[in-house]
Amino acid sequence: METFEEFIARNGTDQDMQSLTESFLSQVRAEVLLIGKRVDDLEGKIQAENDLARKIDLLAKQKKWASFLSICILAIQMKDISILRRIRKR
């Protein structure tokens, strides 16, 4: 996911900060939908997996994505990008 600073650099600084923030949050909203799909897809893989070690790995990955998704949704609802700045980029 692109950081807000990268978003500003890519979109230029000729816009006011409010419109840049709204555009960035709109982009985050779209990425949240993709992450939600990834979490759902992992659920299917977890159900189908027979190997316990692999199932545990998939559950850990699903938990990581679900936590990230929750933080992104919180930032969108609060319209506060500072929440997203606290997330380590992975």
mmCIF file as gemmi writes it, N, C-alpha and C atoms, coordinates in Angstrom:
data_model
loop_
_atom_site.group_PDB
_atom_site.id
_atom_site.type_symbol
_atom_site.label_atom_id
_atom_site.label_alt_id
_atom_site.label_comp_id
_atom_site.label_asym_id
_atom_site.label_entity_id
_atom_site.label_seq_id
_atom_site.pdbx_PDB_ins_code
_atom_site.Cartn_x
_atom_site.Cartn_y
_atom_site.Cartn_z
_atom_site.occupancy
_atom_site.B_iso_or_equiv
_atom_site.pdbx_formal_charge
_atom_site.auth_seq_id
_atom_site.auth_asym_id
_atom_site.pdbx_PDB_model_num
ATOM 1 N N . MET Axp A 1 ? 0.849 -1.168 0 1 0 ? 1 A 1
ATOM 2 C CA . MET Axp A 1 ? 0 0 0 1 0 ? 1 A 1
ATOM 3 C C . MET Axp A 1 ? 0.897 1.234 0 1 0 ? 1 A 1
ATOM 4 N N . GLU Axp A 2 ? 0.531 2.176 -0.8 1 0 ? 2 A 1
ATOM 5 C CA . GLU Axp A 2 ? 1.276 3.418 -0.934 1 0 ? 2 A 1
ATOM 6 C C . GLU Axp A 2 ? 1.093 4.29 0.312 1 0 ? 2 A 1
ATOM 7 N N . THR Axp A 3 ? 2.174 4.924 0.763 1 0 ? 3 A 1
ATOM 8 C CA . THR Axp A 3 ? 2.054 5.844 1.891 1 0 ? 3 A 1
ATOM 9 C C . THR Axp A 3 ? 1.491 7.173 1.409 1 0 ? 3 A 1
ATOM 10 N N . PHE Axp A 4 ? 1.045 7.983 2.347 1 0 ? 4 A 1
ATOM 11 C CA . PHE Axp A 4 ? 0.485 9.286 1.994 1 0 ? 4 A 1
ATOM 12 C C . PHE Axp A 4 ? 1.546 10.169 1.34 1 0 ? 4 A 1
ATOM 13 N N . GLU Axp A 5 ? 2.768 10.099 1.829 1 0 ? 5 A 1
ATOM 14 C CA . GLU Axp A 5 ? 3.85 10.893 1.254 1 0 ? 5 A 1
ATOM 15 C C . GLU Axp A 5 ? 4.124 10.48 -0.186 1 0 ? 5 A 1
ATOM 16 N N . GLU Axp A 6 ? 4.111 9.177 -0.456 1 0 ? 6 A 1
ATOM 17 C CA . GLU Axp A 6 ? 4.29 8.691 -1.828 1 0 ? 6 A 1
ATOM 18 C C . GLU Axp A 6 ? 3.129 9.132 -2.708 1 0 ? 6 A 1
ATOM 19 N N . PHE Axp A 7 ? 1.925 9.117 -2.153 1 0 ? 7 A 1
ATOM 20 C CA . PHE Axp A 7 ? 0.737 9.551 -2.887 1 0 ? 7 A 1
ATOM 21 C C . PHE Axp A 7 ? 0.863 11.021 -3.28 1 0 ? 7 A 1
ATOM 22 N N . ILE Axp A 8 ? 1.314 11.86 -2.348 1 0 ? 8 A 1
ATOM 23 C CA . ILE Axp A 8 ? 1.488 13.288 -2.634 1 0 ? 8 A 1
ATOM 24 C C . ILE Axp A 8 ? 2.554 13.481 -3.71 1 0 ? 8 A 1
ATOM 25 N N . ALA Axp A 9 ? 3.657 12.761 -3.598 1 0 ? 9 A 1
ATOM 26 C CA . ALA Axp A 9 ? 4.729 12.888 -4.588 1 0 ? 9 A 1
ATOM 27 C C . ALA Axp A 9 ? 4.249 12.484 -5.979 1 0 ? 9 A 1
ATOM 28 N N . ARG Axp A 10 ? 3.43 11.453 -6.054 1 0 ? 10 A 1
ATOM 29 C CA . ARG Axp A 10 ? 2.934 10.975 -7.34 1 0 ? 10 A 1
ATOM 30 C C . ARG Axp A 10 ? 1.872 11.9 -7.925 1 0 ? 10 A 1
ATOM 31 N N . ASN Axp A 11 ? 1.041 12.486 -7.082 1 0 ? 11 A 1
ATOM 32 C CA . ASN Axp A 11 ? -0.076 13.302 -7.557 1 0 ? 11 A 1
ATOM 33 C C . ASN Axp A 11 ? 0.221 14.796 -7.561 1 0 ? 11 A 1
ATOM 34 N N . GLY Axp A 12 ? 1.392 15.173 -7.161 1 0 ? 12 A 1
ATOM 35 C CA . GLY Axp A 12 ? 1.759 16.582 -7.18 1 0 ? 12 A 1
ATOM 36 C C . GLY Axp A 12 ? 1.252 17.306 -5.949 1 0 ? 12 A 1
ATOM 37 N N . THR Axp A 13 ? 1.843 18.443 -5.714 1 0 ? 13 A 1
ATOM 38 C CA . THR Axp A 13 ? 1.48 19.227 -4.539 1 0 ? 13 A 1
ATOM 39 C C . THR Axp A 13 ? 0.648 20.44 -4.901 1 0 ? 13 A 1
ATOM 40 N N . ASP Axp A 14 ? 0.119 20.482 -6.133 1 0 ? 14 A 1
ATOM 41 C CA . ASP Axp A 14 ? -0.678 21.63 -6.55 1 0 ? 14 A 1
ATOM 42 C C . ASP Axp A 14 ? -2.092 21.608 -5.974 1 0 ? 14 A 1
ATOM 43 N N . GLN Axp A 15 ? -2.509 20.486 -5.389 1 0 ? 15 A 1
ATOM 44 C CA . GLN Axp A 15 ? -3.835 20.386 -4.778 1 0 ? 15 A 1
ATOM 45 C C . GLN Axp A 15 ? -3.745 20.761 -3.296 1 0 ? 15 A 1
ATOM 46 N N . ASP Axp A 16 ? -4.881 21.174 -2.747 1 0 ? 16 A 1
ATOM 47 C CA . ASP Axp A 16 ? -4.88 21.472 -1.316 1 0 ? 16 A 1
ATOM 48 C C . ASP Axp A 16 ? -4.854 20.165 -0.519 1 0 ? 16 A 1
ATOM 49 N N . MET Axp A 17 ? -4.443 20.26 0.719 1 0 ? 17 A 1
ATOM 50 C CA . MET Axp A 17 ? -4.246 19.079 1.564 1 0 ? 17 A 1
ATOM 51 C C . MET Axp A 17 ? -5.549 18.315 1.787 1 0 ? 17 A 1
ATOM 52 N N . GLN Axp A 18 ? -6.671 19.024 1.898 1 0 ? 18 A 1
ATOM 53 C CA . GLN Axp A 18 ? -7.961 18.366 2.124 1 0 ? 18 A 1
ATOM 54 C C . GLN Axp A 18 ? -8.327 17.46 0.949 1 0 ? 18 A 1
ATOM 55 N N . SER Axp A 19 ? -8.181 17.951 -0.275 1 0 ? 19 A 1
ATOM 56 C CA . SER Axp A 19 ? -8.538 17.123 -1.431 1 0 ? 19 A 1
ATOM 57 C C . SER Axp A 19 ? -7.55 15.974 -1.607 1 0 ? 19 A 1
ATOM 58 N N . LEU Axp A 20 ? -6.278 16.197 -1.286 1 0 ? 20 A 1
ATOM 59 C CA . LEU Axp A 20 ? -5.307 15.104 -1.336 1 0 ? 20 A 1
ATOM 60 C C . LEU Axp A 20 ? -5.65 14.022 -0.315 1 0 ? 20 A 1
ATOM 61 N N . THR Axp A 21 ? -6.043 14.443 0.872 1 0 ? 21 A 1
ATOM 62 C CA . THR Axp A 21 ? -6.421 13.486 1.914 1 0 ? 21 A 1
ATOM 63 C C . THR Axp A 21 ? -7.633 12.672 1.484 1 0 ? 21 A 1
ATOM 64 N N . GLU Axp A 22 ? -8.65 13.337 0.931 1 0 ? 22 A 1
ATOM 65 C CA . GLU Axp A 22 ? -9.85 12.633 0.479 1 0 ? 22 A 1
ATOM 66 C C . GLU Axp A 22 ? -9.533 11.662 -0.653 1 0 ? 22 A 1
ATOM 67 N N . SER Axp A 23 ? -8.675 12.08 -1.58 1 0 ? 23 A 1
ATOM 68 C CA . SER Axp A 23 ? -8.284 11.195 -2.679 1 0 ? 23 A 1
ATOM 69 C C . SER Axp A 23 ? -7.52 9.984 -2.161 1 0 ? 23 A 1
ATOM 70 N N . PHE Axp A 24 ? -6.642 10.226 -1.205 1 0 ? 24 A 1
ATOM 71 C CA . PHE Axp A 24 ? -5.865 9.13 -0.631 1 0 ? 24 A 1
ATOM 72 C C . PHE Axp A 24 ? -6.778 8.138 0.088 1 0 ? 24 A 1
ATOM 73 N N . LEU Axp A 25 ? -7.713 8.652 0.88 1 0 ? 25 A 1
ATOM 74 C CA . LEU Axp A 25 ? -8.64 7.76 1.591 1 0 ? 25 A 1
ATOM 75 C C . LEU Axp A 25 ? -9.511 6.982 0.62 1 0 ? 25 A 1
ATOM 76 N N . SER Axp A 26 ? -9.851 7.589 -0.501 1 0 ? 26 A 1
ATOM 77 C CA . SER Axp A 26 ? -10.615 6.885 -1.528 1 0 ? 26 A 1
ATOM 78 C C . SER Axp A 26 ? -9.796 5.725 -2.092 1 0 ? 26 A 1
ATOM 79 N N . GLN Axp A 27 ? -8.519 5.963 -2.304 1 0 ? 27 A 1
ATOM 80 C CA . GLN Axp A 27 ? -7.633 4.907 -2.785 1 0 ? 27 A 1
ATOM 81 C C . GLN Axp A 27 ? -7.514 3.796 -1.741 1 0 ? 27 A 1
ATOM 82 N N . VAL Axp A 28 ? -7.415 4.167 -0.476 1 0 ? 28 A 1
ATOM 83 C CA . VAL Axp A 28 ? -7.326 3.177 0.602 1 0 ? 28 A 1
ATOM 84 C C . VAL Axp A 28 ? -8.604 2.342 0.645 1 0 ? 28 A 1
ATOM 85 N N . ARG Axp A 29 ? -9.757 2.988 0.45 1 0 ? 29 A 1
ATOM 86 C CA . ARG Axp A 29 ? -11.035 2.268 0.415 1 0 ? 29 A 1
ATOM 87 C C . ARG Axp A 29 ? -11.008 1.163 -0.635 1 0 ? 29 A 1
ATOM 88 N N . ALA Axp A 30 ? -10.497 1.492 -1.82 1 0 ? 30 A 1
ATOM 89 C CA . ALA Axp A 30 ? -10.418 0.5 -2.896 1 0 ? 30 A 1
ATOM 90 C C . ALA Axp A 30 ? -9.481 -0.645 -2.514 1 0 ? 30 A 1
ATOM 91 N N . GLU Axp A 31 ? -8.373 -0.318 -1.885 1 0 ? 31 A 1
ATOM 92 C CA . GLU Axp A 31 ? -7.435 -1.358 -1.466 1 0 ? 31 A 1
ATOM 93 C C . GLU Axp A 31 ? -8.013 -2.215 -0.345 1 0 ? 31 A 1
ATOM 94 N N . VAL Axp A 32 ? -8.849 -1.629 0.5 1 0 ? 32 A 1
ATOM 95 C CA . VAL Axp A 32 ? -9.509 -2.384 1.57 1 0 ? 32 A 1
ATOM 96 C C . VAL Axp A 32 ? -10.396 -3.471 0.969 1 0 ? 32 A 1
ATOM 97 N N . LEU Axp A 33 ? -11.074 -3.159 -0.107 1 0 ? 33 A 1
ATOM 98 C CA . LEU Axp A 33 ? -11.908 -4.165 -0.769 1 0 ? 33 A 1
ATOM 99 C C . LEU Axp A 33 ? -11.059 -5.335 -1.263 1 0 ? 33 A 1
ATOM 100 N N . LEU Axp A 34 ? -9.893 -5.026 -1.822 1 0 ? 34 A 1
ATOM 101 C CA . LEU Axp A 34 ? -8.999 -6.086 -2.296 1 0 ? 34 A 1
ATOM 102 C C . LEU Axp A 34 ? -8.455 -6.92 -1.136 1 0 ? 34 A 1
ATOM 103 N N . ILE Axp A 35 ? -8.116 -6.264 -0.048 1 0 ? 35 A 1
ATOM 104 C CA . ILE Axp A 35 ? -7.61 -6.983 1.126 1 0 ? 35 A 1
ATOM 105 C C . ILE Axp A 35 ? -8.706 -7.869 1.71 1 0 ? 35 A 1
ATOM 106 N N . GLY Axp A 36 ? -9.939 -7.362 1.749 1 0 ? 36 A 1
ATOM 107 C CA . GLY Axp A 36 ? -11.067 -8.161 2.227 1 0 ? 36 A 1
ATOM 108 C C . GLY Axp A 36 ? -11.248 -9.422 1.403 1 0 ? 36 A 1
ATOM 109 N N . LYS Axp A 37 ? -11.069 -9.295 0.1 1 0 ? 37 A 1
ATOM 110 C CA . LYS Axp A 37 ? -11.167 -10.458 -0.791 1 0 ? 37 A 1
ATOM 111 C C . LYS Axp A 37 ? -10.048 -11.449 -0.474 1 0 ? 37 A 1
ATOM 112 N N . ARG Axp A 38 ? -8.854 -10.933 -0.199 1 0 ? 38 A 1
ATOM 113 C CA . ARG Axp A 38 ? -7.725 -11.803 0.131 1 0 ? 38 A 1
ATOM 114 C C . ARG Axp A 38 ? -7.993 -12.579 1.424 1 0 ? 38 A 1
ATOM 115 N N . VAL Axp A 39 ? -8.571 -11.908 2.416 1 0 ? 39 A 1
ATOM 116 C CA . VAL Axp A 39 ? -8.901 -12.57 3.687 1 0 ? 39 A 1
ATOM 117 C C . VAL Axp A 39 ? -9.946 -13.66 3.452 1 0 ? 39 A 1
ATOM 118 N N . ASP Axp A 40 ? -10.944 -13.366 2.631 1 0 ? 40 A 1
ATOM 119 C CA . ASP Axp A 40 ? -11.966 -14.368 2.311 1 0 ? 40 A 1
ATOM 120 C C . ASP Axp A 40 ? -11.369 -15.564 1.57 1 0 ? 40 A 1
ATOM 121 N N . ASP Axp A 41 ? -10.466 -15.299 0.629 1 0 ? 41 A 1
ATOM 122 C CA . ASP Axp A 41 ? -9.82 -16.382 -0.114 1 0 ? 41 A 1
ATOM 123 C C . ASP Axp A 41 ? -8.996 -17.275 0.812 1 0 ? 41 A 1
ATOM 124 N N . LEU Axp A 42 ? -8.343 -16.663 1.782 1 0 ? 42 A 1
ATOM 125 C CA . LEU Axp A 42 ? -7.564 -17.452 2.736 1 0 ? 42 A 1
ATOM 126 C C . LEU Axp A 42 ? -8.459 -18.374 3.553 1 0 ? 42 A 1
ATOM 127 N N . GLU Axp A 43 ? -9.667 -17.926 3.852 1 0 ? 43 A 1
ATOM 128 C CA . GLU Axp A 43 ? -10.604 -18.768 4.613 1 0 ? 43 A 1
ATOM 129 C C . GLU Axp A 43 ? -10.88 -20.068 3.864 1 0 ? 43 A 1
ATOM 130 N N . GLY Axp A 44 ? -11.085 -19.962 2.563 1 0 ? 44 A 1
ATOM 131 C CA . GLY Axp A 44 ? -11.316 -21.158 1.755 1 0 ? 44 A 1
ATOM 132 C C . GLY Axp A 44 ? -10.115 -22.086 1.739 1 0 ? 44 A 1
ATOM 133 N N . LYS Axp A 45 ? -8.926 -21.509 1.642 1 0 ? 45 A 1
ATOM 134 C CA . LYS Axp A 45 ? -7.709 -22.319 1.641 1 0 ? 45 A 1
ATOM 135 C C . LYS Axp A 45 ? -7.513 -23.005 2.989 1 0 ? 45 A 1
ATOM 136 N N . ILE Axp A 46 ? -7.838 -22.305 4.061 1 0 ? 46 A 1
ATOM 137 C CA . ILE Axp A 46 ? -7.692 -22.876 5.404 1 0 ? 46 A 1
ATOM 138 C C . ILE Axp A 46 ? -8.629 -24.067 5.567 1 0 ? 46 A 1
ATOM 139 N N . GLN Axp A 47 ? -9.858 -23.917 5.121 1 0 ? 47 A 1
ATOM 140 C CA . GLN Axp A 47 ? -10.839 -25.001 5.235 1 0 ? 47 A 1
ATOM 141 C C . GLN Axp A 47 ? -10.415 -26.229 4.431 1 0 ? 47 A 1
ATOM 142 N N . ALA Axp A 48 ? -9.785 -26 3.272 1 0 ? 48 A 1
ATOM 143 C CA . ALA Axp A 48 ? -9.412 -27.109 2.393 1 0 ? 48 A 1
ATOM 144 C C . ALA Axp A 48 ? -8.083 -27.763 2.78 1 0 ? 48 A 1
ATOM 145 N N . GLU Axp A 49 ? -7.281 -27.097 3.579 1 0 ? 49 A 1
ATOM 146 C CA . GLU Axp A 49 ? -5.942 -27.597 3.913 1 0 ? 49 A 1
ATOM 147 C C . GLU Axp A 49 ? -6.015 -28.762 4.902 1 0 ? 49 A 1
ATOM 148 N N . ASN Axp A 50 ? -5.225 -29.796 4.628 1 0 ? 50 A 1
ATOM 149 C CA . ASN Axp A 50 ? -5.165 -30.965 5.509 1 0 ? 50 A 1
ATOM 150 C C . ASN Axp A 50 ? -3.921 -30.964 6.391 1 0 ? 50 A 1
ATOM 151 N N . ASP Axp A 51 ? -2.845 -30.35 5.913 1 0 ? 51 A 1
ATOM 152 C CA . ASP Axp A 51 ? -1.589 -30.302 6.657 1 0 ? 51 A 1
ATOM 153 C C . ASP Axp A 51 ? -1.712 -29.273 7.779 1 0 ? 51 A 1
ATOM 154 N N . LEU Axp A 52 ? -1.529 -29.718 9.018 1 0 ? 52 A 1
ATOM 155 C CA . LEU Axp A 52 ? -1.724 -28.844 10.177 1 0 ? 52 A 1
ATOM 156 C C . LEU Axp A 52 ? -0.748 -27.664 10.194 1 0 ? 52 A 1
ATOM 157 N N . ALA Axp A 53 ? 0.511 -27.908 9.86 1 0 ? 53 A 1
ATOM 158 C CA . ALA Axp A 53 ? 1.502 -26.821 9.86 1 0 ? 53 A 1
ATOM 159 C C . ALA Axp A 53 ? 1.135 -25.757 8.828 1 0 ? 53 A 1
ATOM 160 N N . ARG Axp A 54 ? 0.729 -26.189 7.666 1 0 ? 54 A 1
ATOM 161 C CA . ARG Axp A 54 ? 0.323 -25.245 6.604 1 0 ? 54 A 1
ATOM 162 C C . ARG Axp A 54 ? -0.934 -24.487 7.019 1 0 ? 54 A 1
ATOM 163 N N . LYS Axp A 55 ? -1.853 -25.179 7.683 1 0 ? 55 A 1
ATOM 164 C CA . LYS Axp A 55 ? -3.086 -24.536 8.148 1 0 ? 55 A 1
ATOM 165 C C . LYS Axp A 55 ? -2.769 -23.438 9.168 1 0 ? 55 A 1
ATOM 166 N N . ILE Axp A 56 ? -1.828 -23.715 10.065 1 0 ? 56 A 1
ATOM 167 C CA . ILE Axp A 56 ? -1.417 -22.719 11.062 1 0 ? 56 A 1
ATOM 168 C C . ILE Axp A 56 ? -0.791 -21.508 10.379 1 0 ? 56 A 1
ATOM 169 N N . ASP Axp A 57 ? 0.052 -21.748 9.371 1 0 ? 57 A 1
ATOM 170 C CA . ASP Axp A 57 ? 0.658 -20.64 8.622 1 0 ? 57 A 1
ATOM 171 C C . ASP Axp A 57 ? -0.409 -19.787 7.939 1 0 ? 57 A 1
ATOM 172 N N . LEU Axp A 58 ? -1.387 -20.43 7.343 1 0 ? 58 A 1
ATOM 173 C CA . LEU Axp A 58 ? -2.466 -19.696 6.669 1 0 ? 58 A 1
ATOM 174 C C . LEU Axp A 58 ? -3.304 -18.897 7.665 1 0 ? 58 A 1
ATOM 175 N N . LEU Axp A 59 ? -3.552 -19.481 8.84 1 0 ? 59 A 1
ATOM 176 C CA . LEU Axp A 59 ? -4.299 -18.757 9.875 1 0 ? 59 A 1
ATOM 177 C C . LEU Axp A 59 ? -3.54 -17.517 10.346 1 0 ? 59 A 1
ATOM 178 N N . ALA Axp A 60 ? -2.223 -17.644 10.5 1 0 ? 60 A 1
ATOM 179 C CA . ALA Axp A 60 ? -1.405 -16.496 10.909 1 0 ? 60 A 1
ATOM 180 C C . ALA Axp A 60 ? -1.442 -15.405 9.849 1 0 ? 60 A 1
ATOM 181 N N . LYS Axp A 61 ? -1.351 -15.808 8.592 1 0 ? 61 A 1
ATOM 182 C CA . LYS Axp A 61 ? -1.403 -14.839 7.5 1 0 ? 61 A 1
ATOM 183 C C . LYS Axp A 61 ? -2.767 -14.157 7.453 1 0 ? 61 A 1
ATOM 184 N N . GLN Axp A 62 ? -3.83 -14.938 7.657 1 0 ? 62 A 1
ATOM 185 C CA . GLN Axp A 62 ? -5.178 -14.369 7.653 1 0 ? 62 A 1
ATOM 186 C C . GLN Axp A 62 ? -5.351 -13.375 8.802 1 0 ? 62 A 1
ATOM 187 N N . LYS Axp A 63 ? -4.815 -13.717 9.961 1 0 ? 63 A 1
ATOM 188 C CA . LYS Axp A 63 ? -4.912 -12.821 11.118 1 0 ? 63 A 1
ATOM 189 C C . LYS Axp A 63 ? -4.192 -11.509 10.844 1 0 ? 63 A 1
ATOM 190 N N . LYS Axp A 64 ? -3.015 -11.584 10.225 1 0 ? 64 A 1
ATOM 191 C CA . LYS Axp A 64 ? -2.246 -10.381 9.894 1 0 ? 64 A 1
ATOM 192 C C . LYS Axp A 64 ? -3.039 -9.48 8.946 1 0 ? 64 A 1
ATOM 193 N N . TRP Axp A 65 ? -3.615 -10.063 7.892 1 0 ? 65 A 1
ATOM 194 C CA . TRP Axp A 65 ? -4.394 -9.274 6.928 1 0 ? 65 A 1
ATOM 195 C C . TRP Axp A 65 ? -5.658 -8.712 7.56 1 0 ? 65 A 1
ATOM 196 N N . ALA Axp A 66 ? -6.303 -9.488 8.421 1 0 ? 66 A 1
ATOM 197 C CA . ALA Axp A 66 ? -7.525 -9.008 9.08 1 0 ? 66 A 1
ATOM 198 C C . ALA Axp A 66 ? -7.219 -7.834 10.009 1 0 ? 66 A 1
ATOM 199 N N . SER Axp A 67 ? -6.099 -7.889 10.709 1 0 ? 67 A 1
ATOM 200 C CA . SER Axp A 67 ? -5.697 -6.775 11.58 1 0 ? 67 A 1
ATOM 201 C C . SER Axp A 67 ? -5.408 -5.529 10.761 1 0 ? 67 A 1
ATOM 202 N N . PHE Axp A 68 ? -4.685 -5.691 9.678 1 0 ? 68 A 1
ATOM 203 C CA . PHE Axp A 68 ? -4.373 -4.578 8.79 1 0 ? 68 A 1
ATOM 204 C C . PHE Axp A 68 ? -5.655 -3.973 8.219 1 0 ? 68 A 1
ATOM 205 N N . LEU Axp A 69 ? -6.571 -4.838 7.842 1 0 ? 69 A 1
ATOM 206 C CA . LEU Axp A 69 ? -7.86 -4.404 7.301 1 0 ? 69 A 1
ATOM 207 C C . LEU Axp A 69 ? -8.637 -3.593 8.331 1 0 ? 69 A 1
ATOM 208 N N . SER Axp A 70 ? -8.643 -4.039 9.565 1 0 ? 70 A 1
ATOM 209 C CA . SER Axp A 70 ? -9.352 -3.318 10.631 1 0 ? 70 A 1
ATOM 210 C C . SER Axp A 70 ? -8.791 -1.915 10.832 1 0 ? 70 A 1
ATOM 211 N N . ILE Axp A 71 ? -7.473 -1.796 10.802 1 0 ? 71 A 1
ATOM 212 C CA . ILE Axp A 71 ? -6.846 -0.487 10.977 1 0 ? 71 A 1
ATOM 213 C C . ILE Axp A 71 ? -7.182 0.432 9.812 1 0 ? 71 A 1
ATOM 214 N N . CYS Axp A 72 ? -7.147 -0.097 8.608 1 0 ? 72 A 1
ATOM 215 C CA . CYS Axp A 72 ? -7.49 0.716 7.431 1 0 ? 72 A 1
ATOM 216 C C . CYS Axp A 72 ? -8.938 1.189 7.491 1 0 ? 72 A 1
ATOM 217 N N . ILE Axp A 73 ? -9.843 0.318 7.872 1 0 ? 73 A 1
ATOM 218 C CA . ILE Axp A 73 ? -11.258 0.692 7.976 1 0 ? 73 A 1
ATOM 219 C C . ILE Axp A 73 ? -11.439 1.768 9.04 1 0 ? 73 A 1
ATOM 220 N N . LEU Axp A 74 ? -10.747 1.631 10.159 1 0 ? 74 A 1
ATOM 221 C CA . LEU Axp A 74 ? -10.808 2.641 11.214 1 0 ? 74 A 1
ATOM 222 C C . LEU Axp A 74 ? -10.329 3.996 10.691 1 0 ? 74 A 1
ATOM 223 N N . ALA Axp A 75 ? -9.22 4.003 9.968 1 0 ? 75 A 1
ATOM 224 C CA . ALA Axp A 75 ? -8.686 5.257 9.415 1 0 ? 75 A 1
ATOM 225 C C . ALA Axp A 75 ? -9.665 5.89 8.434 1 0 ? 75 A 1
ATOM 226 N N . ILE Axp A 76 ? -10.316 5.074 7.622 1 0 ? 76 A 1
ATOM 227 C CA . ILE Axp A 76 ? -11.288 5.596 6.654 1 0 ? 76 A 1
ATOM 228 C C . ILE Axp A 76 ? -12.484 6.193 7.378 1 0 ? 76 A 1
ATOM 229 N N . GLN Axp A 77 ? -13.012 5.476 8.357 1 0 ? 77 A 1
ATOM 230 C CA . GLN Axp A 77 ? -14.187 5.965 9.075 1 0 ? 77 A 1
ATOM 231 C C . GLN Axp A 77 ? -13.892 7.243 9.844 1 0 ? 77 A 1
ATOM 232 N N . MET Axp A 78 ? -12.686 7.339 10.402 1 0 ? 78 A 1
ATOM 233 C CA . MET Axp A 78 ? -12.316 8.533 11.161 1 0 ? 78 A 1
ATOM 234 C C . MET Axp A 78 ? -11.778 9.639 10.257 1 0 ? 78 A 1
ATOM 235 N N . LYS Axp A 79 ? -11.544 9.301 8.98 1 0 ? 79 A 1
ATOM 236 C CA . LYS Axp A 79 ? -10.948 10.235 8.013 1 0 ? 79 A 1
ATOM 237 C C . LYS Axp A 79 ? -9.65 10.81 8.565 1 0 ? 79 A 1
ATOM 238 N N . ASP Axp A 80 ? -8.825 9.903 9.084 1 0 ? 80 A 1
ATOM 239 C CA . ASP Axp A 80 ? -7.579 10.293 9.736 1 0 ? 80 A 1
ATOM 240 C C . ASP Axp A 80 ? -6.429 9.462 9.18 1 0 ? 80 A 1
ATOM 241 N N . ILE Axp A 81 ? -5.621 10.073 8.329 1 0 ? 81 A 1
ATOM 242 C CA . ILE Axp A 81 ? -4.519 9.329 7.724 1 0 ? 81 A 1
ATOM 243 C C . ILE Axp A 81 ? -3.356 9.114 8.683 1 0 ? 81 A 1
ATOM 244 N N . SER Axp A 82 ? -3.339 9.838 9.8 1 0 ? 82 A 1
ATOM 245 C CA . SER Axp A 82 ? -2.241 9.64 10.756 1 0 ? 82 A 1
ATOM 246 C C . SER Axp A 82 ? -2.257 8.215 11.313 1 0 ? 82 A 1
ATOM 247 N N . ILE Axp A 83 ? -3.427 7.602 11.346 1 0 ? 83 A 1
ATOM 248 C CA . ILE Axp A 83 ? -3.521 6.202 11.785 1 0 ? 83 A 1
ATOM 249 C C . ILE Axp A 83 ? -2.748 5.312 10.82 1 0 ? 83 A 1
ATOM 250 N N . LEU Axp A 84 ? -2.886 5.595 9.528 1 0 ? 84 A 1
ATOM 251 C CA . LEU Axp A 84 ? -2.198 4.788 8.526 1 0 ? 84 A 1
ATOM 252 C C . LEU Axp A 84 ? -0.687 4.996 8.568 1 0 ? 84 A 1
ATOM 253 N N . ARG Axp A 85 ? -0.247 6.157 8.999 1 0 ? 85 A 1
ATOM 254 C CA . ARG Axp A 85 ? 1.192 6.423 9.075 1 0 ? 85 A 1
ATOM 255 C C . ARG Axp A 85 ? 1.862 5.557 10.13 1 0 ? 85 A 1
ATOM 256 N N . ARG Axp A 86 ? 1.108 5.087 11.087 1 0 ? 86 A 1
ATOM 257 C CA . ARG Axp A 86 ? 1.678 4.277 12.171 1 0 ? 86 A 1
ATOM 258 C C . ARG Axp A 86 ? 1.873 2.819 11.779 1 0 ? 86 A 1
ATOM 259 N N . ILE Axp A 87 ? 1.283 2.443 10.68 1 0 ? 87 A 1
ATOM 260 C CA . ILE Axp A 87 ? 1.418 1.064 10.22 1 0 ? 87 A 1
ATOM 261 C C . ILE Axp A 87 ? 2.764 0.917 9.52 1 0 ? 87 A 1
ATOM 262 N N . ARG Axp A 88 ? 3.497 -0.105 9.888 1 0 ? 88 A 1
ATOM 263 C CA . ARG Axp A 88 ? 4.758 -0.355 9.195 1 0 ? 88 A 1
ATOM 264 C C . ARG Axp A 88 ? 4.465 -0.801 7.777 1 0 ? 88 A 1
ATOM 265 N N . LYS Axp A 89 ? 5.211 -0.253 6.829 1 0 ? 89 A 1
ATOM 266 C CA . LYS Axp A 89 ? 5.037 -0.659 5.435 1 0 ? 89 A 1
ATOM 267 C C . LYS Axp A 89 ? 5.662 -2.036 5.248 1 0 ? 89 A 1
ATOM 268 N N . ARG Axp A 90 ? 4.885 -2.932 4.634 1 0 ? 90 A 1
ATOM 269 C CA . ARG Axp A 90 ? 5.377 -4.296 4.412 1 0 ? 90 A 1
ATOM 270 C C . ARG Axp A 90 ? 5.365 -4.607 2.954 1 0 ? 90 A 1
